[in-house]
Amino acid sequence: MAGNRGLRAIVLFWSAGGNTRKVAEALHATLGELGLKAELREIDDGLSISYYDWDLILLGTPVYQFLPPKPVMAFLKDRSRTGAEVTLAAPERAGHFGVVFCTYSGPHTGIREAVPALKYVGQFLEHAGIRIVDEWAVVGEFHGDARARSNLEGRLGDIRGRPNESDLKGVCEKLRGMLLRLEGQFPG
């Protein structure tokens, strides 16, 4: 990854039960293991950044009824918090790339429950001129007693304890592969 040494990356995420946090932290750690500097930031009411300060944005969310939860939606829609410049035809900004990731439980239809959230989040980056280079959906367990049955009886089978080490290793390998594909497209 020598061609990516000048990469400026940020891992943005929101997490309610800890699933998306686990994935975000694993991705951030992988960037560090590769010798790349990256920031890890949790989306909250006070977060304000400029997308254009970063070469690579990894943006993660849980899936709530096929879409991101309200705090993520509010962040994405508020251009004053993202610095997004949306122009007609959304021309791509050279050297700016995005990856969207989510955690989902898919008790009814599996991964199809995650796809709308990935596409939705990705559109906010693409409208700001940031090319989406990958989308990653990671299985995550439901938290709390009210949804416990969904961890055992949903379409995905027993998802207790997920994302597990294997899930995290898999998404980190996707990150490594994506960085290899983009080798040399970042500064430095």
Order of alpha helices (4+ residues) and beta strands (2+ residues): beta-alpha-beta-beta-alpha-alpha-beta-alpha-beta-alpha-alpha
